[in-house]
Amino acid sequence: MRLVFASALALQAFVMAPAAFAAGDGGSVPKPTNTTKKCLFGRVYDEAAGKCVKPNQNNFTEDQLYDAVRELAYDGQYEHAQGILRIMDQSDDRVQTYWGFTYRKMGKLELANMFYENAIATNPDNILARSYMGQGFVAEGKTDLAIEQWREIKSRGGEGTWAETSLRNAIRTGLTYNY
């Protein structure tokens, strides 16, 4: 019964705030671009070449690489996502966030938190890193730490964003998101 109720709450969040889920800023989760699902083994479709290629900084912009990482990570292809993360700018807080995300989803929570903390140290307003870290705390049963991150997200102008909404729902229901 609790699972049904939690699922209903999560569904309600999607129905009530669709714009927050489709936007492309750092506090929300953009729609996947489908650049990697056409390809195998962590390769990315290169429009110019018309084929799947091993991604590098010569054939893709940093933003295109970031989109490919996000898509692979959300598809559960964490090792392939990490392969692309390795060639990206390691000082970028978005890169640090997705290192954390992939490690969290692989069950390596201490390592994930190290990356989230680095992302937040680089950019204290990185509400996506705060949300993902908070969701990890929810999964670990550390609700008090998750609430701290939720409050930080709100205090940094993130109220109503995907980052805030998903963490709030995770705290309420105990269910975290895979994206």
N, C-alpha and C positions, 0 to 999 in steps of 0.2 A: 504494500500500500504506500509506504514511504517513497519507494522508487517511482511509482505512478505520480505521486504528488510532486516530487522533485522534477520529473520530466515535464509535467505541466507548467511548473514555474519557469523552467528553462525555455520551453516553447513560447510562453507568454513574453519573455524578454525579446525573443526574435520578432514576434508579431508586433510588439509595441514600439520597437526602436529599429526599424529596418535601415534607416539612413545611417545610423551609427555603425552598422555592420558592413556597409558597402563603401564607405568613404576611404580615402587613401592616406590620411595623416598618420603620425606615429601612435596615436591613441586608438586607432581603429584597425580593423583587419580588412584589407582590400580583397576584392574577388580575385581568385587565382587567374593567372593569365594563360594557363595551359601551354606553357613553353616546354615543359619537361615530360608531360604525359604521352606525348607523341614519340618520345625517345626512350631508349633503354640505358641502363648502367650509368645513370647520372649525367648523361649527355643532355644538351639543350639545343632546341631547334634554332638554327641561325637563318633568319629570313633572307639575308643577302646571299648566303651560300645555298639556300634551298635544301638543307639537310641537317641532320643531327650532328653536333660536333662536341668535342670535349671543350668545356668553357675555359676561357682565359681572359686576361685583361685586354688583349688585343682585339678580340672579336666581340666583346660585350662591354657595355658601360657598367659602372659600379651599380647603378640602379637596376639594370637588367640582371646582373648577377644576384643582387639582393632579392629580386622577384623570383628568380629560379630557386634560390635557397628556401624562401618562404613556401613556395609551391611544393618542393620536395619534402620539406619538414611537415607540412600539413597533410601530405599524403603518406606519412609514416616512413619515408625513405631517409632516415636520419643520417646514415653513413654517407649517402650521396650528397645530402645537404652539407655535411661537414667537409666533404671533398671540395666543394665550391667555396665554403667559408675559408679554407686554408689559403686560397689565392687572393683573398680580399684584404682590404686595409684593416689590420687588427686593432687599430686605435679607434675605429668607428664604433660608436655605442650600439648601433643597429646590429653590427656583426657580433659584438659581445652578447647582445640579447639573444640572438639565434644560436650561438654556441650554448648558452644557458638553456634555451628551449629544447634543443636536441638532446643535451645531456640529461635534462629532467625527464624527458620522455623515454630515455634509455634506462632510467632508474638510478642514475648517478647524481643524487640530489646535492651532495656536498660540492661536487664539481660545478653543477648547474648554478648553485648559489654564488660561488666564486665569480662566475661570469656575469651573473646579474648584478652583483655588487660592483664589479668593474664598470659595467655599463652605466650604473647609477652614479658612480664616482665621476665618470667622464661627463655625464649629462644628468644632473639630479632631476630634471623634468622628463626623463624617459619613463612615461607612465606605462608603456607596454612592458618594459622590463619589470617594473614594480608589480604589474598585474600578474605576469607569469610567475614571478617569485612568490607572490601571495598565493597563487593557485597551488604552487608546490608546498607551501606551508599548510594549506587546507588538506592536501593529500596526506601530509605527515601528521595531521591532527594538531597542528600548532596554530589554532584559530586566532589567538592573541596576536601573533606576528603577522598573520594575514590581514587582520583588522588594522594594524599599524600601516601597512602598505596601502590599504584602501583609503585610509584617512589622508595619507600623503598624496595619493592620486587626486582626491577631491581638493586638497589645499593647493594643488598646482594647476587648478583649472580643468581637471579632467572629468568632472561630474557629467554624466550622461554619455560619455564615450564608450566604445566597446571595452576598453581596458577597465574602466570603472564598473560598468554593468556586469561584465563577465565575472570579475572578482567578487562583487557584491552577491551575485547569484551563487557562486561557488561557496562563499561563506555561509549563506543561508541554507543551501541544499547539500553541501558536501561533494557535489559533482563538479569536476573541472573540465576544461575544454581541451580538445586536441589541436586547436589552431589558435 
